[in-house]
Amino acid sequence: MRPVIYVLSFIAVLGLGFWAYREHYDTRQALREVSALNSEIAGLREALALQRAEWAYLNRPARLRELASLNFERLGLMPLEPTQFGDAANLSYPAVEEFFGDINNSVMVNGQLNAQEEPL
């Protein structure tokens, strides 16, 4: 009986060793993939920062003003000036009645008019 237990224990140890070996290499492969993904993310972030810098460079007000004046005949664009913008205090707002109307009208509730109001 003892030799059978020894053989089964030996086979179990070999199986566990093989499992641990496979897990070790699977873990190393996963770590390599994570490292590659982190490198790719860093590269994409750097490219995004570069594109944002290029966008800011191309949208300089002086450059846009020059482009608008060069292409005025073809596009009809006027150069932007600070005097073209106004203050919010200069805006005219509609009267409050236009938004809410007459809120004293009767209201139908469950198919009946409010008892205090006359029908229209």
VENFENQUI-V547646 format. One record per pair of residues at least 24 apart in sequence whose ideal C-beta (glycine too) atoms are under 7 Angstrom apart, sorted by the first residue. I is the first residue (numbers start at 1). J is the second residue. Records with the same first field share a line. If there is no record, write none. Layout:
I: J / J
This chain:
none
